[in-house]
Amino acid sequence: MNHQGSVDIRVSNVSKSFRIDGRDLPVLNDISLDMPPGSFTSIVGQSGCGKSTLLRIIAGIEAPSAGEVTLNGVPVTGPSLTVGVLFQDSRLLPWLSVHRNIDFGLPRHVGKKERRELVGHYLRLVGLSGFENALPEQLSGGMRQRVSIARTLINDPHVLVLDEPFGALDAFTKVTLQNEVKDLCQRAGVTTVLVTHDIEEAVYLGDQVVIMGPKPSTIRRIVRVELPTERDRTGAEFSEYRRQISREFFSTGLQLT
């Protein structure tokens, strides 16, 4: 998994409205954003401001009402194997083993030998060798999320979109998986977009933090995180970025919930 050159994501003048009870409910308003190849973008904002809607539009799961998203200049018109999606809920099939859940992510045309080798590789990558035959109910929440990560990565995506994938985990497991995902994305050169309510997580993982306003949401500010790859959560510079982003909300009465 090595995407030299990787994928540039451009969100151009994207707006989105939903038709509810015969009326249009605007959610996103004229969003424009550039995510360079191999970068990690964190998106934060109020609950219900449209962060996840924007993520679904980038992934091709949802169509914009106006504007477009392009990957290396090619418009996104629907889901594709180029884009891997990881949700907060692990969404594993409870009746399938770990091995078969990961295998489920592969296209049917991949041969048996290659499938077995790929599943083995990604089991090792997420530290689950030896759990091939376990069922999801036999795993901890963190382990289930590792299976989801392996299933998402097995198709070698060029873009990874993460919708609060660590939100339901305990603090120790959250930090462990943050580090693993960060390392995987850096080694693979994947362009990554994360939606999160956690400001510390946004700064720890992101090359840039996009702060969205209440709906119909616009981009309030983009903070470039100019910190080393190895980041100290307790350091003064890290704390200053966290303060900058927090002030953007609390000075205007907005809250991350």
N, C-alpha and C positions, 0 to 999 in steps of 0.2 A: 504494500500500500504506500505509494510514493507519488504524489501528484506534483511533479516539478512544474512550476508555472501556475498550477491550480486554477481556480475559477474566480473571476471578478463578478460580484453581485451588484447590480444597479437597480435601485427602486426609484422610479421616475414618476413624480406627480400622481402617486397612488391615492385614490379616495375609495371608500367603501361605505355603502348603505345597505341596510337590511329592510325588507318589506314586512312590516308587522301590523296586523289589524288594518290593512289598507293604507297605512302611512309609511313613509320612508324614515327610517331611523339612521342618521349619519353616525358612523363609528370612526372612520379615518378621514382626514381632510388634507389632501395635497402633500403627501409624505414623499420626500426625496432623500435618498441615502445611498452612499457608495461604500461597499465592503470589499477592500482590495483582496487579491489572491492570497490565500493562506492566513488571512487575518481572523481574529476572534472578536466579534461584536456582541456586547451585552446590551440588552434593552430593558429598561426599568420604567415603571409608571404605576399610577393608581390601579387598583383592582377594577376591572371592567373598562379600562381606557382603550382597549383594542390591540394590546400587545400580541396576544395569541392570534388574533385575526390577521395581523400583519405577518406573523410567522407562517400561518397557513397559506397566505397569498404567495410568500416567497417559495414555499414548498410545492405550490401548484395545486394544493388541496382546495383552495378557495379562489374564485376569480375576482379581480378588482372591479369596482363599478366604473372607475376611470383610471387612466395611467397604465403603466406596465412595469413588470420586473423582467430583467434580462440576466442570463448567465453567459458570460463572455460574448455579450451582444446578441444572444439568441433569446427571443421572448419565451417566457414560461407560460405554457398553455395547459398544463396538467401535471399530475405526479409523474416522476420518472425515477429510475434507479440511480440517476446522477445525484439525487438529493436523498439523504437519509434523515429520518425523523425519529426523535426520541421524546416520549411523553413522560409526565410525572408518574402515571400509572404504567407499570411494566407491560401490561397487555399481553402476557404470556397465555398460551393455550393450556389450561390446567390439566388436560388429559394426556399431554405429550411430555416426554422426558426433556431434560435440558438439551441433550444432543438434537432431538427432533425439533424442538422449538427454534434452535439456531439454524438448523437445516431448512426450516420452513421459509426462511428469508431468501433462499436461493431460487433462481428461475428453474423451471422443470427440465430445461434442456441440458443442465450441467450433469455430467456423468457421475456414477456412484463413487468411483475412486477419488475423483477430484472433490466431490462433496465431502467425503470422509476426511480428506486431508485439510480442506478449508475449515471445517467445523473444529477439528483438532487444533488447528493453528489459533483460531479465535478463542477457543476455550483456554488455551495457555496464555493468550494475550490478556484476558481478563481475570486470570488466576483461578479458574474453575476446573482445571484438570482433576479427574477423579470423581466429579459430580455428573458425569455424562448421563447416567441412568436415573438420576433423582427427578422427582416431580416438583413442579413449582411450590406446592404446599409444604414440601420438606425443606425449603430454603428460607433464609432470612430475607427481609426487604432489600437489603443491600446486595445480596447474592442474586435475587431476582432481577434487580436493575442491571447487574453485570451481564446477565443473560440477554437482556434487552439491548445492551450496548453491543454485545457480540453479534446479535441478529441484525442490528442496524449496520454495523461496519462490514459484515461479510460480503456485501455487494460492492465494496470498494467505492463508496460514494465520494464525489468531489466536493459536495456541500453537506454540512451537517447542521440541522436545525433542532434546537433543544428547548422544549416547552416545560420549564420548571422541573427538570428531571430529578432533582435532589430534594425537592420541597418536603416530601413525606418521610425523609430519613432522619435518624438520630444524628447528633452533631458529629460524632466520631466517623460514622460511615459516610456522612456527607463530605467531610474534608478529604477522606480517603478517595472517594470516587471523583471529586473535583480534581484532585491531583492526577488520577489515572486518565481521566478524559482530556485534561490539559496536555499531558504528555503524549497521548495517542494522537491528538490533533496536530501538535507541533511536529511529531515525527512523520506524520502522513502528509503534512502540508494541506490539510483540508480547510476550506473556508467555513467558519463556524459562526452561527448566530444563536444566541441564548436569550430567552425571556426568563426573567427572575424577579422576585420581590426582595431579594436579599442584596443589599447594597455592597456588603463586604464581598460576597460571591462575584458580583458584577465587576468590581475592581480587581479582584484576585485573578479572574480568568480573562478579562477583556483587554484588548488593545485600544478599544474605544467603548465608551458607555453612552448610549443614546437615551436621553431623558424625554419621555413623552408626557404631554399634558392630558387633562381630562377630555372625554369625548364630547364632540367630534375631535379626535386627537390629532395634534400636530406635534412636530419635534420642537421641544422647548430649548434643548441645548445638546451638543455633542461634546463630551469630555474625552480628549486624547490621553490615554494612560501611558505616560512615558516613564515606565519602571522596568527594571531588569526582568528577564524571563523568570528567574527564581525570586519570588516575592515574599517579603516578610510582613505578615499581617499585623505585627505589632510595631513596625517601623514608623517613623515620623512622616515620611513621604506618603506611605500607604494611608495613614490616618488622615492626612490632608486631603487626599482624593476622596476619601469616604465622607469627610466633612463638607467638601464642595458640593457633592451630589445630594447629601442630606439637606443642606441649606436651600437647595433649589426647590425642595418640596416644602419644608417646614416654614420657610419665610413667607410662603404664599397660602399656608393653611392646608396644603395638600398632604395626604398621608399615604404611605405604602401599607396596604393591608393584605 
